[in-house]
Amino acid sequence: MAVVNTGNYHDEQNKKNILKMRAVLDTLPPFCRTFFRGIEDYTSARTRLAYAYDIRLFFEFLHEKNAVCAKMDIREYPVSILDQLTRMDIEEYLEYMSLYQKDGREITNEERGKARKLAALRSFYNYFYQTEMIRNNPAALVHLPKQHEKEIIRLEPNEVAILLDQVEDGTKLTQKELEYHKKTKVRDVALLTLLLGTGIRVSECVGLDLGDVNFDVDGIKVRRKGGYETVVYFGEEVETALLDYLEQREQIIPAKGHEDALFLSLQNRRMAVRSVENLVKKYASRVTTLKKITPHKLRSTYGTTLYQETGDIYLVADVLGHKDVNTTRKHYAAQADERRRMAAQYVKLREKTDR
């Protein structure tokens, strides 16, 4: 079913997720609908869709590997089947998620992926357990996989400068890429400068409308995870890049339904998340071959720089839109430790004297 583009970007994405959700629910046992209705008030459509995909994987695993479950179509499973499963069944499922085949593709999950799948199952089981539709809750007995903190991949200041220079002059692009570069250079400079200068998420970036940019306060209105809106402020470099682009943007006739979009593709439609990811990859690969740079890594670059300059983890959390400051602290713990090490050099107990 096609979605008619009548609202803003975020509303349209929400509609698409709802329609995808309905399609997934048609492949699941009927009792699953009760769960998703039960969590609707405090979760986004995107979160519920992610849960639905993970829960479907669980049932597909049971149908393939569990002798009892294999005898029935997944859509015929009663809620009582949850009571027949044990902690071992869930642990075997998580182990299976490490490496499995689906639609001819080999899929792997590391610690983070398995933790997310267990979190979905815990929420699923907990709902039916608390509503007294099942007697047991084996998912609560399974420990979350231990997650090892990964080093934050980010661009160093000199790499940021080289990246933006590359976007402007395109010296390392192929001949074919240069043909597109002539048409998109001003847009690309504005987009990457905005990502690097504000730390907004790529979904927040592509969701921006013309009316979301306010040069009176040098701020942009973004829709954060969870649906709330806030203003993120930008500096002079971002302002200049945006003004240059908007001058060009005024000459473009957008495709129908995309009139309000800030960043347009060559087809004059709102840019997609994947398009921005490919754009960042194209330019970043010319700057560094040792780091896999994505839009999220540009966000990490901004967050790291802001923390190094201010030492204020609460400010970083607020600007990045983290609901829990512990999320921010976890990501920037290495920088915090570095600052603590520096503290040891500042305090002198006795002046050194020549002997």
C-alpha positions in Angstrom: 0.0 0.0 0.0 1.4 3.4 -1.0 1.6 6.2 1.6 0.3 9.5 0.4 2.8 12.2 1.3 0.6 14.8 3.0 2.3 15.5 6.3 5.8 16.3 7.5 8.7 13.9 7.2 8.3 12.5 10.7 4.6 11.9 10.4 5.1 10.2 7.1 7.8 7.9 8.5 5.4 7.1 11.4 2.7 6.1 8.9 5.1 3.9 7.0 6.2 2.2 10.2 2.6 1.6 11.2 1.8 0.0 7.8 5.0 -2.2 8.1 3.9 -3.2 11.6 0.5 -4.3 10.4 2.2 -6.5 7.8 4.5 -8.1 10.4 1.6 -8.7 12.7 -0.2 -10.7 10.0 2.7 -13.2 10.2 2.6 -13.5 14.0 0.3 -15.4 16.5 -2.9 -13.3 17.1 -2.1 -12.9 20.9 0.9 -10.7 19.9 -1.5 -7.9 18.9 -2.4 -7.6 22.6 1.2 -7.0 23.5 1.7 -4.3 20.9 -1.5 -2.5 21.9 -0.4 -2.7 25.5 2.9 -0.9 24.9 1.5 1.6 22.3 1.2 4.5 24.8 4.9 4.6 25.8 6.7 3.5 22.7 7.2 4.9 19.2 6.0 3.1 16.0 9.6 2.6 15.1 10.4 0.9 18.4 7.3 -1.4 18.1 8.3 -2.3 14.6 11.8 -3.3 15.8 10.3 -5.4 18.6 8.0 -7.1 16.1 10.9 -8.0 13.8 12.8 -9.5 16.7 9.8 -11.4 18.1 9.1 -12.8 14.7 12.7 -14.1 14.5 12.1 -15.8 17.9 9.0 -17.6 16.6 10.7 -18.5 13.3 13.6 -20.1 15.3 11.0 -22.1 17.4 9.2 -23.2 14.3 12.5 -24.5 12.8 14.2 -25.9 15.9 11.5 -26.8 18.4 9.8 -30.2 17.8 6.5 -29.0 19.4 6.4 -25.7 17.7 7.2 -27.2 14.3 3.9 -29.0 14.2 1.9 -25.7 14.0 1.9 -22.7 11.7 3.3 -19.7 13.6 0.0 -17.9 13.2 -1.7 -20.7 15.1 0.4 -20.6 18.3 -1.6 -20.0 21.4 -0.3 -17.7 24.2 0.1 -20.9 26.3 3.0 -21.9 24.2 5.1 -19.3 26.0 4.6 -21.2 29.2 6.0 -24.4 27.6 9.3 -22.7 26.9 12.2 -22.7 29.3 15.3 -20.6 30.0 17.3 -23.0 27.9 15.0 -22.4 24.8 15.8 -18.7 25.0 19.5 -19.2 25.6 19.6 -21.5 22.5 17.8 -18.8 20.5 20.4 -16.2 21.5 23.2 -18.6 20.6 21.5 -19.3 17.2 21.3 -15.5 16.6 25.1 -15.4 16.5 25.0 -16.9 13.0 22.0 -17.9 11.0 20.7 -18.0 7.4 17.6 -16.0 6.2 16.4 -15.5 2.7 19.7 -16.9 1.3 21.8 -14.4 3.4 24.2 -15.2 6.3 23.3 -13.0 9.3 25.4 -12.5 12.4 24.7 -10.8 15.7 27.3 -9.7 18.2 26.8 -8.8 21.8 24.8 -5.6 21.1 22.5 -7.2 18.6 21.7 -10.2 20.9 21.2 -7.9 23.9 18.5 -6.0 21.9 16.8 -9.2 20.9 16.7 -10.4 24.5 15.4 -7.0 25.6 12.5 -7.4 23.2 11.8 -10.9 24.5 11.9 -9.7 28.1 9.4 -6.9 27.4 7.2 -9.4 25.5 7.3 -12.0 28.3 7.0 -9.5 31.0 3.8 -8.1 29.6 2.0 -11.4 29.5 3.4 -12.4 32.9 2.2 -9.2 34.5 -1.3 -9.5 32.9 -1.4 -13.0 34.3 -1.9 -14.6 30.8 1.1 -16.9 31.5 2.5 -18.4 34.7 6.3 -18.3 34.0 8.7 -15.7 32.8 11.9 -17.5 31.7 13.1 -14.5 29.7 13.7 -12.7 33.1 16.2 -15.5 34.1 18.4 -15.0 31.1 21.3 -12.7 31.6 22.0 -9.9 29.1 25.1 -10.7 27.1 28.1 -8.9 28.4 28.9 -5.9 26.2 32.4 -4.7 25.8 32.7 -1.0 25.3 34.0 -0.1 21.9 36.4 2.8 21.2 34.6 5.9 19.9 35.5 6.3 16.2 35.6 9.9 15.3 37.4 12.4 13.1 40.4 14.3 14.5 40.3 18.1 14.0 42.7 17.9 11.1 40.5 15.2 9.5 37.4 17.3 9.9 39.1 20.2 8.0 40.4 17.8 5.3 36.9 16.3 4.9 35.2 19.7 4.5 37.9 20.8 2.0 37.3 17.6 0.1 33.6 18.3 -0.1 34.3 21.8 -1.4 36.9 21.0 -4.0 36.3 17.3 -4.8 39.9 16.7 -5.8 39.9 13.0 -5.0 36.6 12.2 -6.6 36.3 10.1 -9.8 35.4 11.8 -13.1 31.9 10.5 -12.9 31.5 11.6 -9.2 32.8 15.1 -10.2 29.9 15.4 -12.6 27.4 15.0 -9.7 29.7 17.1 -7.4 29.2 20.2 -9.6 25.5 20.0 -8.9 25.5 19.0 -5.3 28.7 20.7 -3.8 26.9 23.5 -2.1 24.2 21.2 -0.7 26.8 18.7 0.5 29.0 21.3 2.2 25.9 22.6 4.0 24.7 19.1 5.0 28.1 17.9 6.4 28.8 21.2 8.1 25.5 21.0 9.8 26.1 17.4 11.0 29.6 18.2 12.2 28.5 21.5 13.7 25.4 20.4 15.7 25.7 16.6 16.3 22.1 16.0 15.1 21.1 12.5 14.0 20.9 11.7 10.3 17.2 11.1 10.7 16.8 14.5 12.3 18.8 16.0 9.5 16.8 14.6 6.6 13.6 15.4 8.4 14.3 19.2 8.5 12.0 21.5 6.7 12.7 25.0 5.5 10.6 26.4 8.3 12.8 24.6 10.9 15.7 26.9 10.3 15.7 30.2 12.2 18.6 32.6 11.5 17.3 35.1 14.0 18.5 32.8 16.8 20.8 30.6 14.7 18.9 27.5 15.6 17.1 24.5 14.0 14.0 22.8 15.3 14.5 19.0 15.3 12.2 16.1 16.2 14.1 13.9 18.7 13.6 10.2 19.4 10.4 9.9 21.3 8.7 12.6 19.2 9.5 15.7 21.2 10.8 18.8 19.5 13.7 21.0 20.6 16.0 23.7 19.2 19.6 23.0 18.5 21.8 26.0 18.0 24.6 26.4 15.4 27.6 28.6 14.9 28.9 30.9 12.2 30.3 28.2 9.9 27.0 26.3 9.8 25.1 29.6 9.3 27.3 30.5 6.3 27.0 27.1 4.7 23.2 27.0 5.2 22.8 30.5 3.7 24.9 29.5 0.7 22.7 26.4 0.1 19.4 28.2 0.7 20.3 30.7 -2.0 20.7 27.7 -4.4 17.7 26.0 -2.9 15.4 28.9 -3.9 16.1 28.2 -7.6 15.0 24.5 -7.3 11.4 23.4 -8.0 10.8 20.5 -5.6 8.8 17.4 -6.6 5.2 17.4 -5.5 4.9 16.6 -1.8 8.5 17.7 -1.1 8.1 21.4 -1.2 9.0 21.9 2.5 12.1 19.7 2.6 15.3 21.5 3.4 17.7 19.1 1.8 16.7 17.8 -1.7 18.1 15.0 -3.8 19.0 15.4 -7.5 15.5 14.2 -8.2 14.3 17.2 -6.2 12.8 15.0 -3.5 13.6 15.0 0.2 16.9 13.2 0.8 16.7 9.8 2.4 18.8 8.5 5.3 20.5 6.0 3.0 21.4 8.9 0.6 23.2 10.8 3.4 25.0 7.7 4.6 26.3 7.1 1.1 27.3 10.8 0.7 29.3 10.7 4.0 30.9 7.4 3.0 31.9 8.8 -0.4 33.7 11.9 1.0 35.1 10.3 4.2 36.7 7.4 2.2 38.9 10.0 0.5 40.0 11.4 3.9 40.8 8.3 5.9 41.0 4.6 5.0 41.6 3.5 8.6 38.2 4.6 10.0 34.7 3.7 8.8 33.0 7.1 9.0 29.3 7.2 9.1 26.8 10.1 9.9 26.8 8.7 13.5 30.6 9.0 13.7 30.2 12.7 12.7 27.8 12.9 15.7 30.5 11.3 17.9 33.0 13.7 16.5 30.8 16.7 17.6 30.1 15.1 21.0 33.7 14.4 21.7 34.8 17.9 20.7 32.1 19.5 22.8 33.0 17.5 25.9 36.7 18.2 25.5 36.0 21.9 25.2 33.5 22.2 28.1 34.0 19.1 30.3 30.2 19.3 30.9 28.7 15.9 30.4 25.2 17.2 31.1 25.5 19.8 28.3 26.7 17.2 25.9 23.8 14.9 26.8 21.3 17.7 26.4 22.6 18.9 23.0 22.8 15.3 21.7 19.3 14.6 22.9 20.2 11.7 25.2 17.4 11.1 27.7 19.8 9.5 30.2 23.1 11.2 30.9 24.5 7.8 31.7 24.2 7.0 28.0 26.4 10.0 27.3 28.8 9.2 30.1 29.2 5.6 28.8 30.1 6.8 25.3 32.6 9.4 26.5 34.1 7.6 29.5 37.5 7.5 27.8 37.6 11.2 27.5 36.5 11.5 31.2 39.3 9.2 32.2 41.8 11.3 30.2 40.7 14.4 32.0 41.1 12.7 35.4 44.6 11.7 34.5 45.4 15.4 33.6 44.2 16.4 37.0 47.1 14.6 38.6 49.5 17.0 36.9 47.7 20.2 38.1 48.1 19.8 41.9 51.6 20.3 43.3 52.2 19.5 47.0 55.6 21.0 47.3 57.7 23.3 45.2 60.7 21.6 43.7 64.0 23.1 45.0 67.5 22.8 43.6 69.7 20.6 45.7 
